[in-house]
């Protein structure tokens, strides 16, 4: 059964690259360019994974993360940010993000994190760029 990944970022090139990497692996990709659109898709489509930027128009990535984690059943979240800081990492962890990726990251790092999060029973700690 194909797994669904919600990609949330206001950078169209990043979203397109993530889709280009995930679709050939059999993942269904939903996209949103604002936090509010992501919140609606979490409720209406219940994706298997949410990949979100930290800084978004509308609602930020922390709000998206909390909504995904509160959804029943909880949805794992990969949170990414171009503004890497220890405070950002701490806030991501407190909101419930399973993975935090600092931008820029490699395609291989991204795909590996998605695969680990979507594998049965896998837990992923913090990831850093390669």
C-alpha positions in Angstrom: 0.0 0.0 0.0 1.4 3.4 -1.0 2.3 5.7 1.9 1.3 9.4 1.8 3.7 12.2 2.6 2.6 15.8 3.2 5.3 18.2 2.0 4.9 21.7 3.5 7.2 24.5 2.4 6.7 28.0 0.9 9.7 27.3 -1.4 8.3 25.7 -4.6 11.7 24.4 -5.7 12.2 22.5 -2.5 8.8 20.9 -2.6 9.3 19.9 -6.3 12.7 18.4 -5.4 11.2 16.4 -2.5 8.4 15.1 -4.8 11.0 14.2 -7.5 12.8 12.1 -4.9 9.8 10.4 -3.3 7.4 9.7 -6.1 9.7 7.1 -7.9 9.9 5.3 -4.5 6.2 4.8 -4.5 5.2 7.6 -2.1 2.1 9.7 -2.8 2.9 13.4 -2.2 0.5 16.0 -1.0 1.7 19.6 -0.9 0.9 22.8 1.0 2.7 26.1 0.9 1.3 27.5 4.1 0.8 26.2 7.6 -2.9 26.7 7.5 -3.2 24.6 4.3 -1.2 21.9 6.0 -3.5 21.9 9.0 -6.4 21.3 6.7 -4.7 18.5 4.8 -3.7 16.8 8.1 -7.4 16.7 9.1 -8.9 15.8 5.7 -6.3 13.4 4.3 -4.4 11.9 7.4 -1.0 11.5 5.7 1.4 8.9 6.9 4.2 11.5 7.4 4.4 15.3 7.5 7.6 17.0 6.2 7.4 20.7 7.1 9.5 23.8 7.2 9.8 25.6 10.5 9.1 29.1 9.1 5.8 29.2 7.2 3.1 31.8 6.4 -0.1 31.3 8.4 0.8 28.8 11.0 4.5 27.9 11.6 6.0 24.4 11.4 5.7 23.9 15.2 1.9 24.4 15.0 1.9 21.9 12.1 4.0 19.5 14.1 1.7 19.7 17.1 -1.4 19.2 15.0 0.1 16.1 13.3 1.2 14.7 16.6 -2.3 15.3 18.1 -4.1 13.7 15.2 -5.4 10.3 16.0 -3.4 8.3 15.2 -0.4 10.5 15.7 1.5 11.3 12.5 5.3 11.5 12.6 6.9 14.8 11.5 10.2 15.6 9.8 10.8 19.3 10.5 13.4 21.2 8.5 14.8 24.7 8.8 17.3 27.0 7.1 17.7 28.8 10.4 19.3 26.1 12.5 19.8 26.8 16.2 19.7 24.9 19.5 16.5 26.8 20.4 14.9 25.7 17.1 16.0 22.1 17.7 14.7 22.2 21.2 11.3 23.7 20.1 11.0 21.1 17.4 11.6 18.2 19.9 9.2 19.7 22.4 6.5 20.0 19.7 7.0 16.3 18.9 9.1 16.3 15.7 10.8 12.9 15.2 13.5 14.4 12.9 15.0 17.8 12.6 17.0 18.5 9.4 19.0 21.7 9.0 19.0 23.1 5.4 20.8 22.5 3.2 20.7 18.7 3.5 21.6 16.0 0.9 19.0 14.1 -1.1 20.3 10.9 0.5 19.9 12.2 4.0 16.3 13.3 3.3 15.3 10.0 1.6 16.9 8.0 4.4 15.0 10.0 7.1 11.7 9.5 5.3 12.2 5.8 4.8 13.1 5.3 8.5 10.1 7.3 9.7 7.8 5.3 7.5 9.2 1.9 8.3 7.2 -0.1 10.9 8.2 0.7 14.5 11.2 2.8 13.6 12.2 5.7 15.7 14.5 8.4 14.5 16.5 10.7 16.6 17.8 14.1 15.4 19.4 14.1 11.9 22.0 16.5 10.7 23.1 17.3 7.2 25.8 15.0 5.6 
